[in-house]
Amino acid sequence: MAISLSSAISGKREPKRANRWVLKFESIPYNTNNGVVGSAQLSNGASDTAESLSIDLLSASRPNLNMNMSEVSRLNEKWKFASNPTWEPISVVFYDFDSGQGSATQILWRWMQTIYDVLNGTMGYAATYKVDASLILLGPGQTSASNVSSTNIEIIEAWDLFGCFPNNMVTGELSYESTEALRVTCEIQYDYANLHTQSDTGGTGGTWKSIV
């Protein structure tokens, strides 16, 4: 089979960029004993805690799907078959701004407390602590036809993550020798994910034109 080693069209293809993306949780559960974090307590201008975490994001990984294997044996031979799939958790890193109860650490801690309340030793219900999320990859933000900046943000890839909850929370190390901004890392477990395919044609700029 012939393979073309070079093509002039390669220079006109737009690569997806690792810094053009957003991750938005449907909502962030909170422990009712601690009260509700309102917009007035969020220093980044967000309207709720889910939006606040989206603004304070630094990095995240895309979903990974592994197919487990089963085997059938006969005489000296083995045949492999795909078995139940496993979705790997995604790692998410947030900047931890000094904003009191509206900081990423405080918001994530309240979410963790809906899973396990350390003060009374109880575990929460999945219906309370599991939420859905969307991971969106963005295009350059221009329309290719007119080459004029557009007010719409182009969506070029979209994942839906179902049944999300924090599996662990790492608040970072402190050091008198460091001047770096503190970060909080959270491993997000989820039941399964779905990559949108019907509307993403892979054309210039993509086909989804707005994001809310």
MILOLUM-938047 format. One record per residue (C-alpha): residue in one letter; x, z, y negated. Coordinates in Angstrom, 3 decimals. Each point is the difference from the previous one (the first is absolute). Layout:
REM residues N
A / X / Z / Y
...
//
This chain:
REM residues 212
M / 0.000 / 0.000 / 0.000
A / 1.425 / -1.020 / -3.361
I / 0.569 / 2.703 / -2.625
S / 0.516 / -0.702 / -3.696
L / 2.941 / 2.095 / -1.207
S / -0.715 / -0.424 / -3.701
S / -2.951 / -0.883 / -2.194
A / -0.325 / -0.366 / -3.759
I / -3.396 / 1.703 / 0.116
S / 1.607 / 3.317 / 0.977
G / 0.948 / 0.667 / -3.619
K / -3.642 / -0.206 / -1.058
R / -1.331 / 2.516 / 2.500
E / -0.825 / 3.404 / -1.471
P / 1.280 / 2.910 / 2.132
K / -2.033 / 3.179 / 0.204
R / 1.754 / 2.715 / -1.984
A / 0.640 / 3.545 / 1.197
N / -0.796 / 1.458 / -3.448
R / -3.410 / -1.649 / -0.559
W / -2.517 / 2.151 / 1.828
V / -2.455 / 2.867 / -0.265
L / -1.310 / 2.514 / 2.522
K / -3.372 / 1.577 / -0.735
F / -1.733 / 2.661 / 2.078
E / -3.793 / -0.023 / -0.006
S / 0.044 / 3.653 / -1.023
I / 2.155 / 3.097 / 0.383
P / -1.668 / 2.939 / 1.786
Y / 0.581 / 3.424 / -1.505
N / -0.399 / 3.563 / 1.185
T / -3.105 / 1.331 / -1.753
N / 1.527 / 3.479 / -0.245
N / 2.510 / -1.389 / -2.500
G / -2.482 / -1.799 / -2.229
V / -0.120 / -3.656 / -0.982
V / 2.866 / -1.753 / -1.792
G / -1.617 / -1.781 / -2.948
S / 1.204 / -2.872 / -2.184
A / 0.965 / 2.464 / -2.742
Q / 2.651 / 1.435 / 2.355
L / 1.577 / -3.401 / 0.736
S / 2.826 / -0.822 / -2.404
N / 0.219 / -3.692 / 0.971
G / -3.418 / -0.984 / -1.375
A / -1.639 / -0.364 / 3.402
S / -3.714 / 0.656 / 0.423
D / 0.351 / 1.761 / 3.370
T / 2.622 / 1.235 / 2.470
A / -0.046 / -3.201 / 2.097
E / 0.836 / -2.108 / -3.040
S / 2.600 / 2.548 / -1.087
L / 1.912 / -0.371 / 3.272
S / -0.126 / -3.791 / -0.362
I / 1.616 / 0.233 / -3.437
D / 2.725 / 2.405 / 1.176
L / 1.035 / -2.162 / 2.985
L / 3.638 / -0.962 / 0.507
S / 0.078 / -1.644 / 3.437
A / -2.083 / -0.624 / 3.111
S / 0.361 / -1.844 / 3.286
R / -2.350 / -2.664 / 1.314
P / -1.897 / 0.664 / 3.272
N / 1.812 / -0.563 / 3.301
L / -1.852 / -0.769 / 3.232
N / 1.580 / 0.498 / 3.433
M / -1.536 / -1.225 / 3.237
N / 0.535 / 2.327 / 2.927
M / 0.705 / -1.571 / 3.366
S / -1.287 / 0.454 / 3.529
E / 1.498 / -1.514 / 3.144
V / -1.314 / -1.381 / 3.246
S / 2.410 / -0.186 / 2.931
R / 0.040 / -2.236 / 3.072
L / 2.916 / -0.127 / 2.429
N / 3.142 / -0.342 / -2.172
E / -1.755 / -1.203 / -3.124
K / -1.718 / 1.576 / -2.996
W / -2.479 / -1.411 / -2.510
K / -0.468 / 1.503 / -3.431
F / -3.329 / 0.261 / -1.816
A / -0.851 / 1.192 / -3.487
S / -1.688 / 3.402 / 0.026
N / -1.442 / 2.292 / -2.662
P / 1.573 / -0.543 / -3.462
T / 1.737 / 2.633 / -2.107
W / -0.071 / -0.003 / -3.796
E / 3.130 / 1.539 / -1.521
P / -0.483 / 2.360 / -2.977
I / 1.070 / -1.222 / -3.433
S / 2.432 / 1.924 / -2.181
V / -1.022 / 0.447 / -3.635
V / 2.141 / 1.433 / -2.815
F / -1.372 / 1.336 / -3.290
Y / 1.693 / 1.060 / -3.216
D / -0.748 / 3.681 / -0.601
F / -0.784 / 0.357 / -3.705
D / -0.369 / 3.349 / -1.766
S / -3.789 / -0.014 / -0.359
G / -1.135 / 3.293 / 1.497
Q / -2.865 / -0.363 / 2.451
G / 0.061 / -3.764 / -0.575
S / 3.508 / -0.513 / 1.407
A / 0.460 / -2.041 / 3.177
T / 1.131 / 3.123 / 1.878
Q / -3.123 / 1.932 / -0.993
I / -2.370 / -2.882 / 0.834
L / 1.586 / -0.644 / 3.395
W / 0.075 / 3.720 / 0.765
R / -3.744 / 0.282 / -0.642
W / -0.515 / -2.933 / 2.365
M / 2.148 / 1.711 / 2.636
Q / -2.048 / 3.180 / -0.372
T / -3.162 / -1.873 / 1.013
I / 1.792 / -0.665 / 3.305
Y / 1.546 / 3.447 / 0.461
D / -0.727 / 2.958 / -2.276
V / 3.103 / 2.180 / 0.112
L / -1.781 / 3.033 / -1.489
N / -2.578 / 0.382 / 2.772
G / 1.497 / -2.070 / 2.822
T / -2.966 / -2.357 / 0.380
M / 0.030 / -3.744 / 0.652
G / -2.266 / -2.435 / -1.828
Y / -2.363 / -2.701 / 1.221
A / 1.200 / -3.603 / 0.210
A / -3.051 / -1.090 / -1.997
T / 1.371 / 2.083 / -2.886
Y / 3.728 / -0.801 / -0.030
K / 0.067 / -3.648 / 1.172
V / -0.398 / -2.703 / -2.664
D / 0.424 / -3.775 / -0.239
A / 2.604 / -1.760 / -2.132
S / 0.990 / -3.454 / -1.231
L / 3.557 / -1.328 / -0.244
I / 0.123 / -2.987 / -2.357
L / 2.897 / -2.402 / -0.670
L / -0.091 / -1.677 / -3.396
G / 1.081 / -3.396 / -1.271
P / 1.826 / -0.818 / -3.255
G / -3.184 / 0.249 / -2.088
Q / -0.017 / -3.573 / -1.301
T / -2.211 / -2.965 / 0.767
S / 2.021 / -2.874 / 1.397
A / -2.226 / -2.697 / -1.525
S / 0.541 / 0.832 / -3.668
N / 3.171 / 2.138 / 0.230
V / -1.650 / 2.416 / -2.410
S / -0.043 / 3.719 / 0.647
S / -3.298 / 1.109 / 1.487
T / -1.884 / 3.235 / -0.541
N / -0.757 / 0.025 / 3.722
I / 2.449 / 1.459 / 2.516
E / 0.430 / -2.278 / 2.976
I / -0.370 / 1.596 / 3.413
I / 2.087 / -1.796 / 2.622
E / -0.290 / 2.448 / 2.902
A / -2.478 / 2.767 / 0.772
W / -0.037 / 2.659 / 2.732
D / -2.834 / 2.393 / 0.777
L / 1.125 / 3.290 / 1.580
F / -2.695 / 2.033 / 1.749
G / -0.009 / 3.725 / 0.745
C / 3.026 / 0.991 / -2.113
F / 1.329 / 3.545 / -0.237
P / 3.400 / 1.568 / -0.759
N / 1.911 / 0.727 / 3.192
N / 2.793 / 1.842 / -1.762
M / 1.156 / 0.762 / -3.528
V / 3.631 / 0.285 / -1.134
T / 0.446 / 1.474 / -3.464
G / 3.706 / -0.875 / -0.377
E / 3.246 / 1.853 / -0.544
L / 1.093 / 1.929 / -3.092
S / 3.579 / 0.065 / -1.279
Y / 1.730 / 1.333 / -3.120
E / 2.212 / -3.097 / 0.114
S / -2.861 / -2.481 / -0.111
T / -1.837 / -1.437 / -3.003
E / -2.221 / -2.385 / 1.978
A / -3.775 / 0.040 / -0.308
L / -1.662 / 1.922 / 2.803
R / -2.007 / -1.910 / 2.578
V / -2.442 / 0.992 / 2.689
T / -0.172 / -1.987 / 3.236
C / -3.059 / -0.157 / 2.197
E / -0.479 / -1.657 / 3.369
I / -3.488 / -1.469 / 0.129
Q / -1.582 / -0.307 / 3.434
Y / -2.959 / -2.346 / 0.483
D / -2.219 / -1.204 / 2.817
Y / 0.449 / -3.726 / -0.509
A / 0.613 / -2.614 / -2.696
N / -1.302 / -3.473 / -0.726
L / 1.754 / -2.799 / -1.864
H / -2.349 / -2.233 / -1.984
T / 0.347 / -3.582 / 1.206
Q / -3.150 / -1.916 / -0.983
S / 0.690 / -0.162 / -3.749
D / 3.802 / -0.022 / -0.037
T / 0.889 / -3.689 / 0.308
G / 3.616 / 0.517 / -1.028
G / -0.288 / -2.534 / -2.806
T / 1.752 / 0.252 / -3.353
G / -1.140 / 3.237 / -1.591
G / -2.280 / 0.850 / 2.905
T / -3.773 / -0.248 / -0.113
W / -1.057 / 3.561 / -0.888
K / 0.064 / 0.308 / -3.766
S / -0.948 / 3.528 / -0.972
I / 0.493 / 3.591 / 1.019
V / -1.983 / 3.089 / -0.899
//
